[in-house]
Amino acid sequence: MKNKEHEETDTDKEKKKICLNMRDVITYYIAPLGSIIVAVAIGISGFLGSSYLKEKAAVKARTEKSYLTVEALRIYSELMNKQEEVDSVLRKNIFDSIIRSFSEMENVPIEKLLLNLKLLAYNFNKSLNIKPFFLFLRDKKLLSNTMSSEEYLKDLENIAQYVITRQLWVLEGDGKCFFRIIDLNLLKQNKACLLLKDETITLGEIERNFRIAVLEVNTNMKEIKVRLEIKTSQGPNHALDIKIVEFWIGLFDFPMIDNIYLFHDQRCAIILNQFSEQTANIALALFPDALAGMKEKPYYQETVQHILETGELLGEEGLKKSWSLK
């Protein structure tokens, strides 16, 4: 009996000892570890919560910015439309007033006619063929008491040259040009065409060779008749395309209006910059079709061929470039 009690006592002691060990483990190991786990969990939840709030705030900010951007674009578009309407009305009134002065030119002083011609040339040179106005005033030779014939013609030429120079600057921006000097005395001596030096220009990966021959000269009208031969390289597997045209050029031919349409959405124009009794200075400009004024509709056959070759509408590439953000 005593042995049994003694055994039970030993067993109780063992149990107590185990309990104490477990308590120590919980107290010294598990409890701190639990605190660490709780702290880490709180930290992770706080980080995730902070990230969520930041992302939500960023999304809200982007949404508000997008809304404000769209609203700003709408307001800007409305303002631009109103400004264009006002400008269109103003330009229409100016145009009507100028045209009325030419229709009633007998009662209009020559100085006012020249001023109206200058306004017409400076403001409508890209959308209107103003060459007939220059030729009409040149041939009429309406003179006033304060202006001689030389002064009158010089003013006409200066107005035209100003417009031509400004247009040439624009065409040179996206295009290319070259200049040639014509010896008029040599042309008269030869009594035949005067062949100028060839020039090869590459624009938009299209290579063209230009050959200019001067055929005739009209000294009184300050005009030159030329023959232009254009050879376009279509690639190694295509035949060489040759185009030959003959035409007169004068001091009142503007390159954005008086030009030659070429394949691959390009145009070229010959410009008479200066004219004297001995020499004439000309320039040839090659430029994209998008820069030309008073553009005609593309030919049906050419449009179909362009679609079959590239899968795009004729002129679509130029529109993409003009609308792309740089």
C-alpha positions as CSV (number, residue, x, y, z in Angstrom):
1,M,0.0,0.0,0.0
2,K,2.7,2.3,0.9
3,N,4.5,1.4,-2.3
4,K,1.5,2.3,-4.3
5,E,1.1,5.6,-2.6
6,H,4.8,6.2,-3.1
7,E,4.4,5.4,-6.8
8,E,1.4,7.7,-7.2
9,T,3.4,10.4,-5.5
10,D,6.2,9.9,-7.9
11,T,3.7,9.9,-10.8
12,D,2.2,13.2,-9.6
13,K,5.6,14.7,-9.3
14,E,6.4,13.7,-12.9
15,K,3.1,15.2,-14.0
16,K,3.8,18.3,-12.2
17,K,7.3,18.5,-13.6
18,I,5.9,18.1,-17.1
19,C,3.3,20.8,-16.5
20,L,6.0,23.1,-15.3
21,N,8.1,22.4,-18.4
22,M,5.1,23.0,-20.6
23,R,4.3,26.2,-18.8
24,D,7.9,27.3,-19.2
25,V,7.8,26.5,-22.9
26,I,4.6,28.5,-23.3
27,T,5.9,31.3,-21.1
28,Y,9.3,31.7,-22.6
29,Y,8.9,30.5,-26.2
30,I,5.4,30.2,-27.5
31,A,4.1,33.4,-25.9
32,P,6.8,35.7,-27.4
33,L,6.5,33.9,-30.7
34,G,2.8,34.5,-30.7
35,S,3.4,38.1,-30.0
36,I,5.8,38.2,-32.9
37,I,3.3,36.5,-35.2
38,V,0.6,38.9,-34.1
39,A,2.9,41.9,-34.7
40,V,3.9,40.6,-38.2
41,A,0.3,40.0,-39.0
42,I,-0.6,43.5,-38.0
43,G,2.3,44.9,-40.0
44,I,1.3,42.9,-43.1
45,S,-2.3,43.9,-42.8
46,G,-1.3,47.5,-42.3
47,F,1.0,47.4,-45.4
48,L,-1.7,45.8,-47.5
49,G,-4.3,48.2,-46.2
50,S,-2.0,51.2,-46.9
51,S,-1.2,49.8,-50.4
52,Y,-4.9,49.4,-51.1
53,L,-5.7,52.9,-50.0
54,K,-2.8,54.3,-52.0
55,E,-3.9,52.4,-55.1
56,K,-7.5,53.5,-54.6
57,A,-6.3,57.1,-54.2
58,A,-4.2,56.8,-57.3
59,V,-7.1,55.3,-59.3
60,K,-9.3,58.1,-58.1
61,A,-6.7,60.7,-59.0
62,R,-6.3,59.2,-62.5
63,T,-10.0,59.1,-63.0
64,E,-10.4,62.7,-61.9
65,K,-7.4,63.7,-64.1
66,S,-8.9,61.9,-67.1
67,Y,-12.2,63.6,-66.5
68,L,-10.6,67.0,-66.1
69,T,-8.5,66.3,-69.3
70,V,-11.6,65.4,-71.3
71,E,-13.5,68.4,-70.0
72,A,-10.5,70.7,-70.8
73,L,-10.3,69.3,-74.3
74,R,-14.1,69.8,-74.7
75,I,-13.8,73.4,-73.6
76,Y,-10.7,74.0,-75.7
77,S,-12.5,72.4,-78.7
78,E,-15.5,74.7,-78.2
79,L,-13.3,77.8,-78.0
80,M,-11.4,76.8,-81.1
81,N,-14.6,76.2,-83.0
82,K,-15.9,79.6,-82.0
83,Q,-12.6,81.2,-82.9
84,E,-12.6,79.4,-86.3
85,E,-16.2,80.6,-86.9
86,V,-15.2,84.2,-86.1
87,D,-12.1,83.9,-88.3
88,S,-14.1,82.4,-91.1
89,V,-16.6,85.2,-91.0
90,L,-13.8,87.8,-90.9
91,R,-12.0,86.2,-93.8
92,K,-15.3,86.0,-95.8
93,N,-15.9,89.7,-95.2
94,I,-12.4,90.6,-96.2
95,F,-12.6,88.3,-99.3
96,D,-16.0,89.8,-100.3
97,S,-14.6,93.3,-99.9
98,I,-11.5,92.6,-102.0
99,I,-13.5,90.9,-104.8
100,R,-15.9,93.8,-104.8
101,S,-13.0,96.2,-105.3
102,F,-11.8,94.3,-108.4
103,S,-15.3,94.2,-109.9
104,E,-15.6,98.0,-109.4
105,M,-11.9,98.7,-110.3
106,E,-12.7,101.6,-112.5
107,N,-13.8,103.6,-109.5
108,V,-11.0,102.3,-107.2
109,P,-7.6,104.0,-107.0
110,I,-4.6,101.9,-108.1
111,E,-3.0,102.1,-104.7
112,K,-6.1,100.6,-103.1
113,L,-6.2,97.8,-105.7
114,L,-2.6,97.0,-104.9
115,L,-3.4,96.9,-101.2
116,N,-6.3,94.6,-101.8
117,L,-4.2,92.4,-104.0
118,K,-1.6,92.2,-101.2
119,L,-4.3,91.2,-98.7
120,L,-5.7,88.6,-101.1
121,A,-2.2,87.2,-101.8
122,Y,-1.1,87.1,-98.1
123,N,-4.3,85.6,-96.7
124,F,-5.7,83.3,-99.5
125,N,-2.7,82.1,-101.4
126,K,-3.0,78.5,-100.3
127,S,-6.8,78.1,-100.9
128,L,-7.2,80.2,-104.0
129,N,-5.4,80.5,-107.4
130,I,-4.5,84.2,-107.3
131,K,-2.5,84.2,-110.5
132,P,-5.4,85.5,-112.6
133,F,-5.6,88.6,-110.4
134,F,-1.9,89.4,-111.0
135,L,-2.2,88.8,-114.7
136,F,-5.3,90.9,-115.0
137,L,-3.7,93.9,-113.2
138,R,-0.5,93.5,-115.1
139,D,-2.3,93.5,-118.5
140,K,-4.6,96.3,-117.6
141,K,-1.7,98.6,-116.6
142,L,-4.0,100.9,-114.7
143,L,-1.7,103.8,-113.7
144,S,-2.3,106.7,-111.4
145,N,-0.7,110.1,-111.4
146,T,1.6,109.1,-108.5
147,M,2.8,105.8,-109.9
148,S,4.8,105.0,-113.0
149,S,4.5,101.8,-115.1
150,E,7.8,100.5,-113.7
151,E,6.8,101.1,-110.1
152,Y,3.4,99.5,-110.7
153,L,4.8,96.3,-112.2
154,K,7.6,96.2,-109.6
155,D,5.0,96.3,-106.8
156,L,3.1,93.4,-108.4
157,E,6.3,91.4,-108.7
158,N,7.3,92.1,-105.1
159,I,3.9,90.9,-103.7
160,A,4.2,87.7,-105.8
161,Q,7.8,87.1,-104.8
162,Y,6.9,87.5,-101.1
163,V,4.2,84.8,-101.4
164,I,6.4,82.5,-103.4
165,T,9.3,82.8,-100.9
166,R,7.0,82.0,-98.0
167,Q,5.5,79.0,-99.7
168,L,8.9,77.7,-100.7
169,W,10.0,77.9,-97.0
170,V,7.0,75.7,-96.1
171,L,7.7,73.2,-98.9
172,E,11.4,72.9,-98.0
173,G,10.4,71.9,-94.4
174,D,9.1,68.5,-95.5
175,G,10.4,68.4,-99.0
176,K,13.5,69.1,-101.0
177,C,14.5,71.6,-103.7
178,F,17.4,72.6,-105.9
179,F,18.2,75.8,-107.8
180,R,19.5,76.5,-111.3
181,I,20.6,79.7,-113.1
182,I,19.6,80.1,-116.8
183,D,21.8,82.1,-119.2
184,L,19.3,83.8,-121.4
185,N,21.9,85.1,-123.8
186,L,23.2,81.6,-124.4
187,L,19.7,80.4,-125.1
188,K,19.1,83.1,-127.7
189,Q,22.4,82.3,-129.4
190,N,21.8,78.6,-129.6
191,K,18.3,79.1,-130.9
192,A,17.5,75.7,-129.4
193,C,16.7,74.3,-126.0
194,L,19.1,74.9,-123.2
195,L,19.7,71.7,-121.2
196,L,20.3,72.3,-117.5
197,K,22.2,70.0,-115.1
198,D,20.2,66.9,-113.9
199,E,19.3,66.5,-110.2
200,T,18.4,63.3,-108.3
201,I,16.2,63.7,-105.2
202,T,15.1,61.0,-102.8
203,L,12.0,61.8,-100.8
204,G,10.0,59.3,-98.8
205,E,12.3,56.4,-100.0
206,I,11.3,57.3,-103.6
207,E,14.1,58.3,-105.9
208,R,13.4,60.7,-108.8
209,N,15.7,62.2,-111.4
210,F,14.8,65.6,-112.8
211,R,16.0,67.0,-116.1
212,I,15.0,70.6,-117.1
213,A,15.3,71.9,-120.7
214,V,14.6,75.6,-121.4
215,L,12.8,75.9,-124.7
216,E,11.7,79.6,-125.1
217,V,11.8,82.9,-123.3
218,N,9.4,85.8,-123.4
219,T,11.3,88.8,-122.2
220,N,8.4,91.2,-122.2
221,M,6.2,89.0,-120.0
222,K,9.1,87.6,-118.0
223,E,8.1,84.1,-118.7
224,I,10.1,80.9,-119.6
225,K,8.9,77.8,-121.4
226,V,10.5,74.6,-120.0
227,R,10.3,70.9,-120.6
228,L,10.5,68.8,-117.5
229,E,11.5,65.1,-117.6
230,I,10.9,63.1,-114.4
231,K,12.3,59.6,-114.1
232,T,11.1,57.7,-111.0
233,S,12.8,54.5,-109.8
234,Q,10.2,51.9,-109.0
235,G,12.7,49.4,-107.5
236,P,14.8,46.6,-109.0
237,N,11.8,44.5,-110.1
238,H,9.9,47.4,-111.7
239,A,10.3,49.4,-114.9
240,L,11.5,53.0,-114.8
241,D,8.6,55.4,-114.8
242,I,9.2,58.5,-117.1
243,K,7.0,61.6,-117.2
244,I,7.5,64.5,-119.6
245,V,5.6,67.8,-119.4
246,E,6.0,71.2,-121.1
247,F,4.7,74.5,-119.6
248,W,5.4,78.2,-119.2
249,I,6.5,79.6,-115.8
250,G,6.4,83.2,-114.8
251,L,6.8,85.4,-111.7
252,F,3.1,84.9,-110.8
253,D,3.2,81.0,-110.5
254,F,2.8,79.9,-107.0
255,P,4.2,76.4,-106.1
256,M,1.5,75.3,-103.8
257,I,-1.1,75.9,-106.5
258,D,0.8,75.5,-109.8
259,N,2.4,72.1,-109.5
260,I,2.6,68.7,-111.0
261,Y,1.0,65.7,-109.3
262,L,3.3,62.6,-109.1
263,F,2.7,59.1,-107.9
264,H,3.3,58.1,-104.3
265,D,1.5,61.2,-102.9
266,Q,4.1,63.7,-104.0
267,R,4.2,66.8,-106.1
268,C,6.8,69.0,-107.8
269,A,6.8,72.6,-109.0
270,I,9.2,74.9,-110.8
271,I,9.5,78.4,-109.5
272,L,10.8,81.5,-111.2
273,N,12.6,83.4,-108.5
274,Q,14.3,86.2,-110.5
275,F,14.3,87.4,-114.0
276,S,16.6,89.9,-115.8
277,E,17.7,90.5,-119.3
278,Q,20.7,88.2,-119.0
279,T,19.8,85.5,-116.5
280,A,16.9,83.8,-114.8
281,N,16.9,82.0,-111.4
282,I,14.6,79.0,-111.1
283,A,14.0,76.4,-108.3
284,L,12.4,73.0,-108.4
285,A,10.7,71.8,-105.3
286,L,9.6,68.2,-104.6
287,F,7.2,67.9,-101.6
288,P,4.4,65.7,-100.1
289,D,1.0,66.0,-101.5
290,A,-0.4,67.1,-98.1
291,L,1.4,70.5,-98.4
292,A,-0.3,71.4,-101.7
293,G,-3.3,73.8,-101.9
294,M,-6.5,73.2,-103.9
295,K,-5.8,69.5,-104.1
296,E,-7.7,67.4,-106.6
297,K,-9.3,64.1,-105.8
298,P,-7.0,61.1,-106.6
299,Y,-7.6,59.3,-109.8
300,Y,-9.7,56.1,-109.5
301,Q,-7.2,53.8,-111.1
302,E,-4.3,55.1,-109.0
303,T,-6.3,54.7,-105.8
304,V,-7.2,51.1,-106.6
305,Q,-3.6,50.3,-107.4
306,H,-2.4,52.0,-104.2
307,I,-4.9,49.9,-102.1
308,L,-3.8,46.7,-103.8
309,E,-0.1,47.4,-103.1
310,T,-0.2,48.8,-99.6
311,G,-3.7,48.0,-98.2
312,E,-4.2,51.6,-97.3
313,L,-6.3,54.4,-98.8
314,L,-4.4,56.9,-100.9
315,G,-3.1,59.7,-98.7
316,E,-3.8,57.8,-95.5
317,E,-0.1,57.8,-94.5
318,G,0.1,61.6,-94.8
319,L,-3.0,61.9,-92.6
320,K,-1.5,59.7,-90.0
321,K,1.7,61.8,-89.9
322,S,-0.2,65.0,-89.6
323,W,-2.4,63.7,-86.7
324,S,0.4,61.9,-84.9
325,L,1.6,63.4,-81.6
326,K,5.3,64.2,-81.6
